[in-house]
């Protein structure tokens, strides 16, 4: 589960409008699914990309639903995947997720409005 206040690296590319937040720690989940929130509310319409480890290529993409939920096919236990969440008006968020059989039932991701 992702919690507000985790150590984050701020990567600024060019100007403040293109801020990317990258989570330092690897998250753990049983499945490759979760919920995205902004200010405690479900974040609908967020693009969720499954990326390569360099973050340069997108392997699959989906969009959060009205409850902020998204899902991909869950890879084998022990696999580490790279997720990028983004939308207009929201700071992009990158995180690594390790799939574990005894991990939390889903991811919880807290996004911030862009400033």
N, C-alpha and C positions, 0 to 999 in steps of 0.2 A: 504494500500500500504506500502510495506517495503521500507525504505529509507536508503541509506548509512549513517553511522554516528549514528544509533540508539545505545542506550546503549547495550553493549554485555558483556556477561560473557565468559571468556575463560576457558575452562576446558581442562586440559592437562592430558592425560592418558598415562603414561609411557615415551614416547619420542615425539619429535616435529613432527614426521611423523603422529601421530594419534591425532591431535588436533581436538577438537569438539567445534564449536562455537554455543552457545545457546542464542537466543534472549530473553531479559528480558521481554519486553512488549508483550502483546497479540495482534496479528494482527487481522484485521477485513476484511471480504470479503462477498459478496453476494453468491458466489459459491466456491466450493472447487476445484479451478483451478487457474492456473497462468503461469508465465514465469520466468525462471531462466536465469540469465546473469552472465558472467565472464568477467571483464574488458570491460563492455559495449557491449559485443557480446552475441548472443544466446548461451546457454550452452546445447548442444546436448548430449544425452547419460547419463544424470544424473539420478541416481536411486532415486525415490521419494517414501518413505515408510509412510504409515498411521499407526501410532503406538498407543499402549496403553499409558496411562498417566505416566507409569513408564519407558517408552521408551524401555522396554525389549522385548515386543512381537510385531510382525508386523501383522497388520490386512489385509492390502492390499498393493500392490506395483505397480508402473508404471515407465516408463522411459520417460524423456523429448525427444521431437521430434527435427527436424532440426531447428525449430524456438525457441527452449528452452521451449516449452509449455508442460504442463501436466494437467490432470484433473482426478477427482474421482467423484462418485455420491455425490451430495450435500446433507448433512444431514439437519434435521429440523433447522429452525432459533433458535438461542440461544445455539446451540450445540458448544462445544469447542473440537477441534480435534488437534492431535499432529502429525506434519510432520517432517520427517528427510530426508535431501537431502545429497547424497554422491556419490563419484566416485573416481577412482584412480587419484591422483595428485591434488585433491581438498579438502580443509578443509570441514569436515562434518558440516552441519548446521541444528540445531533443532529449531523449532518454534511452538508456539501454535496459533491456528486460531479460532476465534469466528465467526460463521455464523450469519450475520444480513441482513435482507431484504433491508435495506437502506445503506449497506456497499459499498465499492468500487467494481467495476465490476469483478476484479480478483486480485490475489496476484502478486507482483513483488518482486523477491528474488535475491539478489546480493551475489554471491559466490566469494570466494578467492582461488587462487591457493595455494596449500600446499607448505611450504618452507622447 
